[in-house]
Amino acid sequence: MMSGTEPGADIPSERQGATRSELSGRAGDVVQARDVSGGIHFHDKNDNASPREKVILRQLPGDVRDFVNRTEELGRLDAILAEDTKSSRFSTVCAIVGTAGVGKTSFAVHWAHRMLGHFPDGQLYINLRGYDPDPLVTPDQALERFLAALGVPSAAIPAELESRAGLYRSCLAGRRILVILDNAFSAAQVRPLLPGTPGCLVLVTSRDRLSGLVARDGARRLSLRMLEEPEAISLVRSLVRDHRPAEVSEEVAELSQLCARLPLALRIAAERAARRPLTPLRELIDELRDESALWDALSVGDDEESDAVRGVFAWSYRALSESAGQLFRLLGLHPGPEFSSQVAAELAEIPLNRARRLLDDLVGAHLLEQQSSDRYQFHDLLRAYAVDQVRHEEDPGAQEKALQRVLLWYLRQADSALSRIAPGAARVPLATMAGGTTRTSVFAGYTEAIQWYGRERANLVAAVRSAMEARFHDIAWQLPATLYRIYAKLNHFDDWRTTSEVAFAAVRETDDRAGLALILESLAKMHTQSHRLDEGIALHQEALAVRREIGDHLGEVSSLNGTGLALLRAHRLTEARSFFEETYALAVQLGSRGWEAVATNCLAYVHMELGELEEADSLHRRALELHRELGDREAEGDALRCASLIRRSAGDAEGALAAIESALVIAQEVDNHAFEGFWLIDLGRVQIVLGRPEEAIDSLHRAAVLHRRIGDRSREALSWDATGEAYRELGRRQEAIDFHRRAAAVFRELGDRWLLAGSLTNLAVALKEDGRADEADTYLREAENALVFDDPAARRLRERVRSLMSGPRLSSQE
């Protein structure tokens, strides 16, 4: 019987894991039965399978105002859906292609709103930004966002692209979902995002013809061309009818021709005309013709449609007020895909209310798109135009200061969010701007801070990259250093890895050795939490060396303890004990009671694993006393959990039950789901020992749900393995086998040889009881090979494995 003994906390007063306010639902909710869990389900007391938990997705952008025309193309798309729904064995894929500004996104979104009833499980939408000035969205990144939307916790999302794509296809199987992949650059960017079974429809928009997608993947292609002249006239009239009801058709036709009959340009021009109702349309046409001629003279390309669009942009841009024009071009410096009014205010260094008024002007002129009440973005053509304008019209020094202001704003906002999301986390000294101040919002509480972080995730990653490119090295490492406690709490490994790699390069460009140690620690924890323990241990050791070099003794304590925890998780017990002893000695020398308490409890865990129960009991009692003296309730709960393990190992099941129940009371009191889920596993194991397997299944069910939502695959698998033991006690052998088998698969994938050996042994016992001795022996041989450890617990397990291999078949009574 395996225990999974690593302690839950490693830093005094720092909260670990997610809280109830992060996670919807109660612990008794059903477990999702998708491929993420291998199809395993728990049974209730009446042996009825839990229903599948579905996530209804609502990611479709709002419909387009005053959408007109495209009747023929809409009908063709209707026909494609009807035809493929009847006959296809695969998901329908339709590529909507056409030149820039032709209205591909508007067309796809409008059609999608008409067809919502055909897709009862909802919609997935992503802008792949294939033609933005900034890096496009990779298939890895797109899959991470889609899987998160589908309810897969961050830690359960595989690192490899192929595995992510497989999990994504499994999540979509049997569901009717509309997937819109907007602004794709190539077939290669799209292919991993295609579902694998019928029922879903994928709309891909692109300037490219996506011939590979058509040839290899069976996509249907629908080409959007420039509007026909009557359609263009109809669109302009619908947009200006409240201001210019009686315009001459010939003049409207001439205006549409100057706009190359492209919807984006037509909307901008029509808005300009609507805003100047007393100016004759002929005069506006002449202005636009002059602007287009100037643009033609400056252009060196032969793309007449693009030149026409840019001419309309210039015509509308030059009509802006000086302040609105400056804000428009400064927004071209923003590093991410969308932004808030606060960001606009920082870039232009203006009051927030004024920024909002200017943003309204830009949205009204169709030079910006408003996504929600305070979220804005550019069309990719307009973003490129804004970048051109800021490069030509703003002094390089002014550009640099504007970018620095907005990057510092993200840094300070992230620090403010951290204070609410992880209140006990150590704070990083923040860079400042010479001669300037950066406004910072104070978040009212956890919920407001986590919502801000969720909205700004993509921008925060982009800000780190932008800071590095602009050689703001302090910001480029301080922002990831601030975010890492949030990443660690939420298991956002992709963002954590990307920003930490940039931070590592950035901090090496500075003389900040303390900063280097902090980034090394962040990388170490990222590897440890994602079960790459050897890398985590090595990086902790690098951080330790730097901290010793600079005399950062408290940092040294943190590195020693972090190394010990990674070693303990890897079941390298004697090495872990050595590091915890060093942690303890240094903490006492420094007078740090918090670290002394943490190290004492960690040592109790190690001695318990080594079978030295008297020493473990003495240490845990001392740790419990210190934590209570310091008022650290979470750490007190962890010490009580350690007490439960010690008492269970000593054969005192009732004492173990009392201790773990007290620990769980604290976990619920402090609102820590990570602790509650982990300690529920211990409760379930004690209940099995006490002969109460039905109660154990309920406890372990709750534990699995919590770990699934937190994203801790290892501890979710521990819940499954213990559940297998409970079913074995009930004589339900096949269910025991299923749970042990799936737990072993996860431990095998994670490379956790210690927990793998235990789950394989449990699996073999269940198989032998079921009369499948040959199959059991296969798993026992694998368990023996996994036992590369040399400690009392490993020796006991090795002896058990060998006795099972040589012994007789078991009965359920043995």
VENRAMO-V338899 format. One record per pair of residues at least 6 apart in sequence whose ideal C-beta (glycine too) atoms are under 6 Angstrom apart, sorted by the first residue. I is the first residue (numbers start at 0). J is the second residue. D is the distance in Angstrom with one decimal. If there is no record, write none. Layout:
i: (I	I)
j: (J	J)
d: (D	D)
This chain:
i: (1	1	2	3	4	4	5	5	6	6	6	7	7	7	7	8	8	8	9	9	11	11	12	12	13	13	15	16	16	16	16	17	17	18	19	20	20	22	22	26	26	26	27	28	29	29	30	30	30	31	32	32	32	33	34	35	35	37	39	40	40	41	54	54	55	56	56	56	56	57	58	58	58	59	59	59	60	62	62	63	63	65	65	66	67	67	67	68	69	73	75	76	79	79	83	87	90	90	91	92	92	93	93	93	94	94	94	94	94	95	95	95	95	96	96	96	97	97	97	98	99	99	100	100	100	100	100	101	101	102	103	103	104	104	107	107	107	111	118	118	118	119	120	120	120	121	122	123	123	124	125	126	126	127	127	127	127	127	128	128	128	129	129	129	129	130	131	132	132	135	138	139	141	142	142	143	143	145	146	146	149	152	153	153	153	154	154	154	154	155	155	157	164	168	168	171	171	172	175	176	177	178	178	179	180	180	180	181	183	183	183	186	186	186	189	193	212	213	225	226	228	231	231	232	232	234	235	235	235	235	238	239	239	239	242	242	243	246	250	253	254	257	258	258	258	258	259	259	261	264	264	266	267	267	267	268	270	270	271	272	287	290	290	290	291	294	294	294	294	298	312	315	322	323	323	326	326	327	327	327	328	328	328	328	329	329	329	330	331	331	331	332	332	332	334	334	334	335	335	335	336	337	337	338	339	340	340	340	340	342	343	343	344	344	345	345	345	346	346	361	362	366	367	368	369	370	402	403	406	406	406	407	407	408	409	410	410	410	410	411	411	413	413	414	415	415	416	416	416	417	417	417	419	419	419	419	420	420	420	421	421	424	427	427	427	429	430	430	430	442	460	460	460	463	463	463	463	463	466	466	467	467	467	472	472	472	475	475	476	476	476	476	476	479	479	479	480	483	486	487	490	492	495	499	499	502	503	506	506	506	512	512	513	515	516	516	516	516	519	519	519	520	522	523	523	523	526	526	527	527	530	532	532	535	536	536	539	539	539	542	543	546	546	546	547	552	556	556	556	556	559	559	559	560	562	563	563	563	566	566	567	570	570	572	572	572	572	575	576	579	579	579	582	583	586	586	586	587	596	596	596	599	599	599	600	600	602	603	603	603	603	604	606	606	607	607	607	608	609	610	612	612	612	615	616	619	619	619	622	623	626	626	626	627	632	632	633	636	636	636	639	639	639	640	640	642	643	643	643	643	646	646	647	652	652	652	655	656	659	659	659	659	662	663	666	666	666	672	673	676	676	676	677	679	679	679	680	680	680	680	682	683	683	683	683	684	686	686	687	687	687	692	692	692	695	696	699	699	699	702	703	703	706	706	707	712	713	716	716	716	719	719	719	720	720	722	723	723	723	723	726	726	727	727	730	732	732	732	735	736	739	739	739	739	740	742	743	743	743	746	746	746	747	752	755	756	756	756	759	759	759	760	760	762	763	763	763	766	766	767	767	767	768	768	772	776	779	779	779	782	783	786	786)
j: (754	757	644	717	604	608	567	568	601	604	637	15	637	674	677	15	634	637	560	564	593	597	423	631	423	424	673	671	672	673	709	672	709	670	670	445	446	672	708	701	704	705	701	704	49	52	41	703	704	52	38	40	51	170	169	151	155	741	741	48	49	700	149	150	121	121	122	123	148	121	122	123	124	111	122	124	108	109	112	105	109	237	238	109	233	234	237	230	106	110	221	110	93	219	91	197	194	199	200	201	218	202	219	221	203	209	212	218	220	103	107	204	221	205	208	222	103	222	223	304	206	380	261	263	264	308	380	223	261	262	204	223	181	204	179	202	204	177	175	176	177	175	174	175	176	176	177	145	178	179	141	181	182	136	180	182	183	188	135	136	182	135	182	183	184	379	379	383	386	184	191	160	192	163	167	156	493	167	156	167	170	710	490	491	710	490	710	711	712	710	712	163	191	194	195	194	199	196	198	199	200	199	201	202	189	192	203	204	189	203	205	209	211	212	203	201	218	220	260	260	252	255	260	251	252	265	251	255	265	269	269	269	272	273	273	276	276	280	280	284	284	287	264	265	268	311	304	307	308	308	311	365	311	315	365	311	364	365	315	283	314	310	313	314	310	306	309	310	313	306	384	364	357	357	360	347	357	361	366	385	385	388	389	392	346	347	401	385	385	386	389	389	401	402	461	462	465	457	458	461	457	374	376	375	373	354	355	358	373	405	354	358	351	354	404	405	408	401	405	367	369	381	375	376	375	376	469	432	462	466	474	432	437	437	462	429	474	477	478	437	439	481	482	481	439	442	448	451	452	424	481	484	442	444	445	448	448	449	485	484	488	484	477	480	481	477	473	474	477	448	494	497	498	475	478	479	498	501	474	475	475	501	505	505	508	509	501	505	502	505	506	514	518	498	499	502	517	521	495	524	710	529	525	521	522	518	518	514	515	518	545	549	551	545	542	545	546	554	538	541	542	542	538	535	538	539	534	535	535	565	749	565	569	565	562	565	558	561	562	558	558	554	555	558	555	589	582	585	586	594	578	581	582	582	578	575	578	579	574	575	575	753	788	605	608	609	790	605	605	598	601	602	598	598	594	595	598	595	622	625	626	618	621	622	622	638	618	615	618	619	641	641	614	615	615	644	645	792	791	791	645	648	649	645	645	638	641	642	638	638	634	635	638	635	665	669	669	662	665	666	658	661	662	662	678	658	655	658	659	681	654	655	655	685	688	689	685	685	678	681	682	685	678	678	674	675	678	705	709	702	705	706	714	698	701	702	702	717	718	721	698	695	698	699	721	721	694	695	695	724	725	725	728	729	725	725	718	721	722	718	715	718	714	715	715	745	749	742	745	746	738	741	742	742	758	738	735	738	739	761	734	735	735	765	811	765	768	769	765	765	758	761	762	765	762	758	758	759	762	754	755	758	755	785	785	782	785	786	778	781	782	782	800	778	775	778	779	774	775	775	808	809	809	811	808	804	800	803	804	800	800	793	797)
d: (5.9	3.4	6.0	4.7	5.4	5.6	4.9	4.8	5.7	5.4	5.5	5.5	5.1	5.3	5.9	5.3	5.7	5.5	5.4	5.2	3.0	5.8	3.9	5.9	4.1	5.7	5.3	5.9	5.9	2.1	5.8	5.0	5.1	4.6	5.0	5.5	5.8	5.7	4.8	3.9	5.9	5.6	5.9	5.5	3.9	5.4	5.8	5.5	5.5	4.7	6.0	4.8	5.3	5.7	3.5	5.8	5.4	4.4	5.2	5.1	5.3	4.5	5.8	4.3	4.8	3.3	5.8	5.7	5.8	5.7	5.4	5.5	4.2	5.6	4.3	5.6	5.4	5.8	4.4	4.4	5.2	4.8	5.8	4.7	5.3	5.2	5.3	3.9	5.7	5.8	6.0	5.4	5.7	5.2	4.0	5.6	4.2	4.5	4.7	4.5	4.1	5.5	4.8	6.0	4.8	4.5	5.7	4.8	4.8	5.1	5.5	4.8	5.2	5.5	5.3	5.4	5.5	6.0	3.7	5.3	5.8	5.4	4.2	3.8	5.9	4.8	5.9	4.9	5.6	3.7	4.0	5.8	5.4	5.7	5.8	4.8	5.4	5.8	5.1	5.8	4.3	5.7	4.3	5.3	4.8	5.9	4.5	5.5	4.7	4.6	5.3	4.7	5.5	4.7	5.9	5.2	5.0	5.9	5.1	5.3	5.8	5.0	4.9	5.2	2.9	4.7	4.9	5.6	5.4	5.4	4.1	5.4	5.7	4.2	5.4	5.8	5.2	5.9	5.1	5.9	4.5	2.9	4.0	5.1	4.9	3.9	3.2	5.8	5.9	5.4	5.5	5.3	4.3	5.8	4.0	4.4	5.6	5.0	4.8	4.9	5.3	6.0	4.6	4.8	5.5	5.8	4.6	5.1	4.9	5.2	4.3	5.3	3.7	4.1	5.5	5.9	4.3	5.3	4.1	4.6	5.8	3.7	4.3	5.0	5.8	5.4	5.3	6.0	5.9	4.8	3.8	5.3	5.4	4.7	4.4	4.3	5.9	5.5	4.8	5.7	5.5	5.3	3.8	4.8	5.3	5.6	4.7	3.7	6.0	4.8	4.1	4.9	5.3	5.0	4.5	5.5	5.7	5.1	5.5	5.7	4.9	5.4	5.3	4.1	3.6	5.9	5.5	4.2	5.8	5.1	4.8	5.6	5.9	4.9	4.7	4.9	4.8	5.8	6.0	5.8	5.4	4.0	4.0	6.0	4.5	5.5	5.4	5.8	3.3	4.1	4.5	5.9	5.7	5.1	4.1	5.2	3.6	5.6	3.3	3.9	5.9	5.4	4.1	5.8	5.1	5.1	4.8	5.9	5.5	5.8	4.3	5.8	4.7	3.8	4.9	4.8	4.5	5.1	5.3	4.2	4.8	5.9	5.2	5.3	5.6	5.9	5.9	5.8	5.5	5.1	5.0	5.7	4.5	5.4	4.5	5.9	5.7	6.0	5.0	5.5	4.2	4.8	5.7	5.2	5.6	5.8	4.1	5.7	5.3	5.9	5.7	6.0	4.9	6.0	5.1	3.7	5.2	5.8	5.4	4.5	5.8	4.1	5.3	4.7	5.3	6.0	4.0	5.4	5.9	4.1	5.5	5.8	5.9	5.9	5.3	5.8	4.6	5.1	4.1	3.9	4.2	5.1	5.4	4.5	4.5	5.2	6.0	3.5	4.1	4.4	3.9	5.6	5.9	3.8	5.5	3.8	5.1	4.0	3.8	5.7	4.3	5.4	5.0	5.4	5.1	4.8	5.3	4.7	4.9	5.3	5.6	4.8	5.9	5.7	4.6	4.2	4.9	5.8	5.4	4.9	3.8	4.6	4.9	4.9	3.6	4.2	4.0	3.8	3.4	4.7	4.3	5.4	4.4	4.6	6.0	4.7	5.5	4.6	4.2	4.7	3.7	4.0	4.6	5.7	5.8	5.6	5.7	5.3	5.6	4.9	5.3	5.0	4.3	4.6	4.9	4.8	3.6	4.5	4.8	3.9	4.1	3.8	5.6	5.7	5.4	5.7	4.8	5.5	4.5	5.4	4.5	4.8	4.1	3.8	3.6	4.3	5.6	5.6	5.5	3.6	5.2	5.4	5.3	4.1	3.7	5.2	5.1	4.9	3.8	3.9	5.1	5.7	4.5	3.9	4.0	5.6	5.2	5.7	5.7	4.2	5.8	5.9	5.4	5.1	5.3	5.7	4.7	5.3	4.7	4.2	4.2	4.3	5.6	5.7	5.4	5.4	5.3	4.4	3.5	5.6	5.0	5.1	3.9	4.5	5.2	4.2	4.5	3.9	3.9	5.6	4.0	4.1	3.9	6.0	4.6	5.2	4.9	4.9	6.0	4.9	5.0	6.0	5.1	5.3	4.1	3.9	5.9	5.1	5.7	4.9	3.2	4.8	5.7	5.0	5.4	3.7	4.9	5.4	5.6	5.7	4.7	4.2	4.0	4.1	5.2	5.6	4.8	3.8	4.8	5.7	5.5	4.2	4.1	5.2	4.3	4.9	5.0	5.3	4.5	4.3	5.4	3.9	4.5	3.8	5.5	5.6	6.0	4.3	3.8	6.0	4.7	5.5	4.2	3.8	4.6	4.8	4.4	3.6	4.0	5.9	4.3	4.1	4.0	5.4	5.3	5.6	5.7	4.4	4.3	4.8	5.6	4.9	3.7	5.9	5.9	4.5	4.3	5.3	5.9	4.5	3.9	5.8	5.5	4.2	5.0	4.5	4.2	5.0	4.6	5.6	3.9	5.1	5.8	5.3	4.0	4.6	4.7	5.2	3.9	4.6	5.4	4.5	5.0	5.2	5.1	5.8	5.3	5.7	4.8	5.1	5.1	5.6	5.0)
